[in-house]
């Protein structure tokens, strides 16, 4: 296994690699099983994924960079699997009874999830969908309060900070977008952005569904449950979809569920998608572009399967079988 | 699910589709879950694999056709998995003690496997590897007898028959190839071919390792166990690798096994690879070009996983969970 360290934290990468090397040494394993390569050029990534001895690639990053590496993997003389995680807007559906009963609490929770870690999470809940009415107005007011109170945070790199500022400005500049919060962004900082569109604008401007990496949230105000379902049906692949629902919302939730199951790798109720537990049931993947392999997950115990290949032993003498199969 | 019927047997395809439709009707399932499309153009295949609602493709066929479809799947705006099975020469290793003890029997078994169904099996054992010596001579004599006695058989299509004749002539025409058997091929017929090369020729002419679809067999005569291991290390991905071995061959088998496990989806001892049982342990796949997805199998109960996508339900009310997860 070769890890290309993230160029934003070469020292951390080095410390982690040393810990891995210690475990390898302690376990009496050949140190050749692991290598850390540091660097920050496209050529390095391309050289790694096209090298004949590399047989599979795992990647987390932007749709553009990921697709370029995916294409290189697919074009090899011997194509290899590319397990890429390329972005997600992680929509949160505010079902009407939950919104009426707990709108303020949900707004605070959403703002906290949106701004956690300067919004630098692949599961950042960038889009919220609510049915028009006074409860939606209340949600906007509470979310605006919470996000206004949240100051700018330092991003991992100046590049992430700059890309966030550009992405936020792109959303704010689209006709039909209302801006509720737009904090000042100093260099390498990300301050929350909070925007709103109606469903007509959402459907007319597909670029509103592009991920903005950072604490930018967009509320889509739909007319009714049917329009919420229509929005769900139009979604691209997602890592997560979330329902905020009370018992009285079960009918609408049941209508949304068969749609969302086809859109996302993880469906949450009454939580927020940031925070990915490493557990047997965890799925961190989903239809493209959430991931490039719909059957895979990059978090959870199932993740190791991405790199396994089944072998059938037919009639082999027991002594020749792998110890576990004897 | 859409099946493109093989143009060589449209009537059989129709009968099978009718049986599936009957099962769908009896089960009260929406008939839209299954469709049969008949046709024989490249455009039809291309249209199917690039259609936006198609989300995964299974394919069995030639390396050329399969790679073209794989490339179309990978180049889509939303890339989809292509589970292709693109050819294999299924090498059989004749270990010295087995060859000495049972050479004649193995030769007859190999000839029967090679010519079964006019050699039209993806698991057809096209290459046999033996260590030089009188036992190898004996194998050649017995295999020649058995293959000479086997007449030409009708291939599925005239195209397959013609491609077989070309492939066989290609092998026969390579300098250093000895021809032992070369039966007459009438139109749409395939008569056995049996050829031999030494290891130097095998390593110098990589095209000897290209699949010839039909009853053409090639013996590679190696100098010793080390050269047999070297040949194994140089193999491309295979559906199967077979060891003909007796108890005294266990040392060489143990040396070959870690190499072959990295080359093939199925390792057999003292059998022949034609005949793929549908069983829990079956793997019909392997590294490229045996298959385009090393983690998948197209036969066996694991095959359905190719088309499944895991979904994590986090905190959903029990009533909303799929019945099996309640």
Interface residues (C-beta under 8 A of the other chain):
Chain A: X55 X56 X70 X71 X74 X75 X78 X79 X80 X81 X237 X243 X245 X247 X250 X253 X254 X257 X261 X264 X265 X266 X267 X268 X269 X270 X271 X281 X282 X283 X285 X286 X287 X288 X289 X292 X293 X294 X295 X297 X300 X302 X305 X306 X308 X309 X310 X311 X312 X313 X314 X315 X316 X317 X319 X320
Chain B: X55 X56 X70 X71 X74 X75 X78 X79 X80 X81 X237 X243 X245 X247 X250 X253 X254 X257 X261 X264 X265 X266 X267 X268 X269 X270 X271 X281 X282 X283 X285 X286 X287 X288 X289 X292 X293 X294 X295 X297 X300 X302 X305 X306 X308 X309 X310 X311 X312 X313 X314 X315 X316 X317 X319 X320
